[in-house]
Amino acid sequence: MNEDIYRKLWQKLADGKELSGEEEEQLRKAHRQMLEKELEATANDLSLDHEEERGMAMRRKVDQQIADRKRKRFRLMNFGRIAAALLVGFTLLAATYWSWSDQTSNTEQLASQTDILPGRNKALLTLSDGSVISLNDAKNGTIAVQGGVHIEKDKTGNIRYTAKGEPGATDVALNTIATPNGGQYRITLPDGSIAMLNAASSLSYPVRFSANERRVKMTGEVYFEIEKLQLSGKKGNVPFFVETEGQLIQVLGTHFNVNAYGNEGAIRTTLVEGSVKVSARDGQSALLKPGEQSLLAGKLDVQQADIQQQLAWVSGDFVFRGETLEGVMRQVARWYDVEIDYPPHIGSLRFNGMVSRSQPLSVIVKMIQATHKASVTIKGRRLIVTD
């Protein structure tokens, strides 16, 4: 199958359209052939970094051509069982190459270790009265009612706020959703906006937004799709504000991601669609355009963003492009809920690669070990990395 047909099938899938059984098989076969071709092309080159770059370049080429057609419209893509099959296929092919290049020593070592499963949908919801609900344990349907607002969990696990009746006395009260290490969660806010929380993150918001502005506070990492709302009796839309430690983001209707983990060294705001104004507490500000990213680490800078890398977690992937070991380990610690131990002098080692977040920790371990840059040992819920 030529690359153009391959792109068309991926595009159809990204648009949420059903593929026929024949098209599913075509896409699976084409994906497998492309990966095998890339691996074969590097069979005589034992530098895994080179192999990874070639594989990532292939993926970026297809992604970019799709993105060019949809630059003005970004959607969260749920590829369902097809995507799962393709990711598994990618992982198996990559694992085959890694095992071949690394011989059998690391494979035997991993086989003797107890694997650690990836994170899952898991969060706590704290209501305005202080009561706490475990969302992953709560049954589907209405889980709480506050001031005429019903908090409901649908069959997919998503939390929704639905106003039923007149505003009550608790309208200005805040709710907070928080994910632990090894957790993530999706919520539909009272105004219809969507927020997806990564591991070790939190989002606080009122059960009803005011008519003139919408304001939330967050920690960790959250992806937003903001609903446009018309100001009552006025021109323009109701502004939406996102507060983090040291930063304020003002948006109207847009899709963006905010990474504000305290141990990341900078707050990253990545704009996918629309427009946002990022303001630092000291008065610095910047207006972002789609495809741009602001970094706040004392100074507020704006640069072009690698959208696929920054939003990989939303689509269920890890994407590493020149990522330091230190950066890789921070993501691994949050998603797999493990402790990390490594000597400071290897923290600057850089890695390239892509793997599904649905894979167990051993897949990440194998990816790191196959580079021959570091050795990894799993002891309980502790990951020990040495050179």
N, C-alpha and C positions, 0 to 999 in steps of 0.2 A: 504494500500500500504506500502511495506517495505521501509526502508530508502534508500536502494541502488537504487531502481527505482526512488525515489524522487530526489536523487543526479543526476542521469542520465538525467532526464528531465531538471533540472536546468542547467546542463552542456550543453545540446543541445541548450537551450535558450541563454546561455552565448556565445556560438560559433556563434550566429547570425542565427541559423537555425530555420525554421518555425515549429511550433507544429501543429499537426492536432487538430481538434475540440475535439476529444476524449482525446488526451494528455493534452490539456489545462484544461479540466474538471478534469482529474486525478490529475494534479499538484495543481489546486485550492483546490480540496477535501483533498489531502494529507497535504497541507500547513495548512488548517483549522483544520484538525484532530490533527496535531502535536502541534499547538498552544493551542487547547482546552485541550489536554492531559497535557501540561505544566501548564496551569492555574488550572486545576483540581487537579494536584499534590500539588499545593500550597494553595488549598482552605481553609485548616485548619490553615494556617500560615498567620497572618495579617501583617507580615513584608514585605512591598513592595520591599525593597532592595533585600531580598532573592528571591522574585518572579522574579524581573528584572534580577538578576544574572543567574537564571535558564534559563530564556528565551534567554538571550544573549549567554549563554553557548551552548544552542541548535543551535542557528544561527551560532556561531563560529565553531562548530563541522562540520556542513555541508560546510561552507565557506572554512575551512582549508583543507578538503578533496578534494574540487574542486581546491583550490590553489596549492596543492601539485602536481596535475597533470599538472598545467600550470605555474609552477614556472618560467620558462624561457620566458613566453609570457604573457604579461598583455595587456588587451584591455579595453577601455571604453565600458561598457555594457549598451545598450539602450534596456531595456526589453519591451518597448512598452506597449500595453494595458494589457498584462498579469501581468507585474510587477506592474502596477498601481492597478490592481484588487487585487493583493496579499497584497500590502501595505495598501490599504483601508481595506482589511480583517483583517490585523494585527492591524490596528488602532482601528477598531470597536471592536475586541475582547478585546484588551487592555483597551479600554475605558469602556467596560462592566465591567471588573474586577475593574478598578479604581473606577467607580461609586459605585459598590457593596461594596468595602472596605471603601469608603469615605461617604457612605450613600447618602443623597440627598442635603445637604446644599450647597456644592460647585457647584453642577450641576445647582441648581436654581439660584445661584449667577451668573454663567457664562451665563445662558440663558438670563439674563437681560442686558448683556453687548453687545456693538457693537463689532463684531469681527474684527480682523485685518488680511488682506490677506497676503500670503507669497510673497517673492520677485519673480522677473521674468526676462526674457532676456531684459536688458536695459543698454545702454552704449552710450557714446559720443565719436566720432572720431574726433580728431583735426589734420588737415592736415598741411603740412609744411608752407603753406602761412597764417596760423592762422585761417582759416575758420573752423567752427565746424559743424559736421553732427550728428543729432540724429539718431542712427542706428535703434532703434525700430520704428521710424517713417518713415525711408527711404523706398522707394519702392524697390522691387526686381530688379536685373539687375545692370548695371554699375552706381555707385554713384559718382565716381570721376576718373580722369585720371591725373597721375603725371609722367613726364619723360618717357612716353611710357609704364607705368605700369597702368593697369586697376584695380580699386578697385571695386569689385563686391559683391553684397549681393544675396545669392542663396535662393531658396524657403524655406529652413529650417532656414533662418536667419543668417547663417554662413557668415562671411566676408572672402573673398579670394583676394589675390594679384596675378595678371597674367601679366607677361611681354609680351608686344606686340610691336615689333619694336626694334630699336637700343637704347642703353642707352642714357638718356638725361642729361641735366644739373642739374636736381634736384635729381639725384640718391642718393646723400649722405644726402638728407634732411630726417628729422625724422617725423614719424606719431606717435600719441599717442592715445591709446584707454583707456577709463577710465569708470569704473562702479561706480554708487553711492551706498549708503546704499539701500538695497532692489533690487539690480541688479546683474546680472551675464552675461557673454558673451563668446562665442567661436569664435576664429579667426584662419584662416590658414595664416601663415606668408609667406612672399615672397619666402622663400626657400622650402615651403611645410610643414614645421613644424606646429604643432597644439598647440595652447595655449588656455586655458580656465580660465577666470578670475572670481574669487569669488567677493562677494560684497565689495565695498569700495576699489577697487584695480585699478592699472594702469600699462600699458606696453608701452614702447617707443621703436621704431625700425625704421631702414631705409626702404625706399620703395624698395630698392635693396640692398642685402648684397654684401660685397666685395668678391673677389675670394679666399682670404686667411683666412678670419675669419668672423664669424657672432656674433654680439653683441647686446644685448637688455638690457634695464633697467626696473625694476619693483618696485612697492610698493604693499602692501597688500598681497594677496594670489593668486598664479597662478599655474596651473598644466600644464606641458609641455610634449609633445611627439615630440622629436627632430628627424628630417629627416637626415639620413646619406648622406653626399655629398663628393665625391672624389675630392681631391686637383688636380687642373689642371696641368698635366705634372709631378706630384710628387706622391710619395707613401703616403698613409695615408688619413684621412678624414679632411674636413674643420672643425676646432673647433668652438664650440658654447659657448658663454660666457653670463652669466646672472648676472647683477650687482644689488645689493640691498644696502641699507644703511649699510655700515660696512662689506660687504661680497661680494666675487666674486666666481662664480661657473663656472667651465670649464667642458664641456661635449663633447662627440663625437656623439653618437646616442643612446638615452636613454629616459626613461619615469621617471619623477620625479615631486615632488610637493614642492613648496617653500612657507612657511608662514612667512611673514615678516611684519606683522602689528605692528605699533609702540607701541600699548598698550598691546601686548602679553608678553613682558618681555624677549623674546628670538626669534631668527630667527631659524626656523625649516626647514631643508631640508631633504625630505624623498625620498629615491631611490626605485623605483619599479623594474626597469630593466636597465641593462647596467652598466655604471660606471661614477661617477662624482668626481671631485676634488673640495673641498670646502676650500676657503682661506679667512681668516680674514684680515682686514686692517693692523693689527699689526704683520703679518707674520705667525700666526698659520695656519696650514692646515691639511686636513684629506682626505683620499681617501675612498669613500663609496662603499660598496658592496650592491647588491640587498637585500632589507629587513632591511637596516640600516637607521638611522636617525642622523643627526648632529644637535646639539643645540649650538647656539652662544649667550652667555650672558656674555660678558667679556672673559670667557674661552670657548674654542671650545671643546665640548665633543661629543662622538659618542656612540650610543646605538641601541639596536634592536627596530624596529618600529612596532607599531600596524597599519599595512597597512589599514585595514578596517576602523579603526577610523580616521586616518589621511586623507584618501581619500573619506570618506563618503559623503562629499559635492559634489564631482564629480559625484557620482552615485545618487545624489538627496536625501541624508539622513542626519540626525543628529545622531551621535552615541556618547553616553556619557558613559564612563567607569571610575568611580571614579572621575568624573569631578567636580571641585569646582563650587559653585553657581556663583562665580565671572566669571569663564570661560564660563559657560553656558550663562550667561547674555550678555557677549561680543558678542558671536555668534548670539544670538537672536536679539540684537540691530542692528547688521549689516544687517541681512537677512530680518527682518521685518521693518526696518527703524523706530525704536522706541527709546525713551529715557528710561533709567533704573534708578530706585531709590531704594536703599536698604541700611540698616545700615551696617557698616563695619564688625561688629562682626558675621554676618551670611554669609559673603562672602566665608568662608572656608568650609561651608557645602558641602558634596559630594553627587553626584547623578549618578545613572546608568539608562540607557534607550536608546531606539532607536525609531525614528519617522521620517516620510517622510518630507522633506522640502517643499512639496507641500501642507501640511496641514496648516490650519489657526492657528493663534497664540493661540487660546483657547486650542488647543490640548497640546501645550507645558505647558500652564498654568495648565491644569488639571494634567499633569504628575508630576509637581512640588508639587501641592497641595496635591495630593494623597499620597505623602510620609509622610505627617503630620509634615514635617520639617519647612515648610514656608507657608505663605498665600500670595496670589497674587491678586492685583486689577488692572484693566485696566481703565485708565482715558484718553480718547482721544487717543493720540499716546504715552502715558506714562505708563510704567509698574512699579507698586509700590509693592515691596516685603517686607514683615515683618515677624517676627517670632511669 
